[in-house]
Amino acid sequence: MKIMLDTNVLISAMVFGGAAARLLRFLLESEHEIIISAYVDAEFHAKLEQKWEKRSNRIYELYRSMGFSFCGSTDQVLCSLRDEKDVPVLSDAIYHHVDYLVTGDKDFLEAGVEDPVILTPAEMLGLLLRAGGA
């Protein structure tokens, strides 16, 4: 299964913990492919530097050493969302044919998109645990 993580999920997992960190640990121990687009990667790095300047390099280096599949970002606009800055994230998810996009952003969650399936970290973790990690 191909699962793309949004920037806010990465920040939650790498900085704060909680459901996002539990999901990330579960995914890293599974056979699922964790997709990170170039757009999300750049946004994650920029937000780390902006908000946690002193720790940003250590966090970013740790994150880059994890078992993620990094992919390019498309220039195509493959969707429309209320917040324009979210369009590249969803367009990348569509372009790379991911099964799930995991985010905490309400604009994604309320967009009515069916492919990929859009879930919160807690919902994704629950789905994976119910499926026995399949």
KOLRODO-616357 format. One record per residue: residue in one letter; x, y, z of N, C-alpha, C in turn. Coordinates in steps of 0.05 Angstrom, whole numbers, plus 5000, padded with zeros to 4 digits. Last residue first. Example, Ala and Ser with C-alpha at 12.3 -4.5 7.8 and 13.67 -1.06 7.14 Angstrom:
s525749555142527349795143525850015157
a526448865156524649105156526449345156
//
This chain:
a496248925149496448835121496849075102
g495449015202497949105190498349025161
g490348855213492548685222495248755210
a486449195203487149025181489448835188
r486449495250484149315245484749115223
l491249775241491049585263488749395260
l489750085197491949895195491849685217
l485650395219485150235196487250015193
g488450665260486250485266485650295244
l491950975229492950775248490850575255
m488251295203489951115187491050895205
e485951575246484251405229485951205213
a490451855265489051665283487251475266
p491752185220493651975230492251765248
t485952215176487752325197489652105206
l485552095105485052025133486852185151
i483152005041484452205059483552145088
v484351604986482851635011484451815029
p486051964924486451764946484551814969
d479451894918481851754909484151964906
e475552234938475351954944477851794936
v474452864968476052704950475952414958
g471953225001470353034987471852864967
a474553595034474553645005472753454989
e475653545087472953625080472653665050
l480953415090479053225101476153285093
f483453865069483653605055481353425064
d482054235108481454285080481554035064
k484154035156481254015151480554065122
d489853665163488853915152485853875144
g492553225177490853335198489453585188
t493452655134493652935140491853005164
v495252195086494752235115495352525122
l492551885033493852125040493152175069
y493051245002492151415024493851665027
d495051064953492550954963491351134984
v497751464900497851354927495051254935
h499351624847497451404851497651284879
h502052084836503651844843501951604851
y497852434826499752384805501352124810
i495352464877493952364854495852274832
a499552694906498352444915496852304892
d500353174878502452974879501352704887
s495353424889496153364861498353154860
l495853494944493853304934494453234905
v500253864943500353614959498353414948
p498454294911500754134903500953864918
v493954494943493554364917495954204908
d495054774988494754484991494454344965
k495155304975497755184981497554874985
e489655434968491355394944494055254951
d484355175001486955295006488855234983
r480254894974479755154985482355314990
l482454564915481954574943481554854952
s482454144859482054414870481354384899
c487253784819484953804838484554094844
l491853774791490053544787487653554805
v496254124758494154184778492053974773
q503053934747500253924740498353984763
d507953874764507154154759504254164751
t509453414816508453474790507753774788
s515353244851512753364851511953434822
g518752614864518452884853515652984856
c519552254926518752274898518652564889
f522151804972521952084964521452094934
s520151365017520551384988520051664979
f523451275080521451395063522151365034
g526151065128525450905104523251025087
m530551605149528451405154527751275127
s533852025141535151755143533051535147
r530852475142531852395116533152115117
y529952505198527752455180528752355153
l535152655215533952405224531652315205
e535653145189537452935182536352665191
y531453435215531353385186533253165178
i533353445268530753315262530653245232
r538153735261538153455272535653305265
n536254225239538054055224538153765235
s532754425281531754355254533654175239
r533954615330533754325327533254235299
k533955175324536255045337536354735333
e528955285298531455335285533855185297
w523355155294525155015313528055035302
k520755475256519655445283521555325303
q523855495209522355725218521655705247
e525854975202527755205205526355455216
l520954705196522854635218524654875223
k519054945149517554985175519354915199
a522854755112522455045117521055095143
h522054195114524654315121524354615128
f516654175096517454065122520054195132
e517154375044515454515064516154435092
a520453985021521354265023519754425043
d517053535026519753535038520753815041
v512553694996512353645025515053655039
y515153714945513753944956513453924987
a516853194938518853404939517653654952
s513152734979513652884954515653094959
i513752115006514152395013514752544987
i510651515023511351695002511551985013
i511950895045511451165056512451365035
e509350275033511150475022510250755032
h509049745082507749955066509850155057
e510849365115511749345087510549565070
s512849655178511149505160512349485132
e515650005209515949725215514349545197
l513750495192516550425187517250135193
l508450475210509050465182511950385176
f509250515266507950285255508650255225
r511651025269513050785279511950535266
l507351335248509951325235511551085243
l503351255288502951165260505651145246
r505851495332505151205333504751095305
a506252015312508651865318508151565320
a500752135309502452155285505051995289
a499052105362498051915342499751905317
g504952335396502152285394501452085372
g509952795375509252525383506252475378
f512553285361510753275383510052995393
v516353215319516853415339515153365364
m514952805284517852845290518353045313
a509352815281510752565288513652625297
s508253345267507053225292508652985300
i511053375219511753555241510753435267
l508252995189511152965194511953135218
v503253225188503552965201506452915207
n504053695160503253715188503453445202
t505553485108507453635125506653635154
d502852825097502853115093504853245113
l504752215067504452375092504652665085
m501851695030503251945030502652095056
i502651025019501451215038503151465037
k501150454984502650704982501150914999
m501749775000500050005000501850255000
//
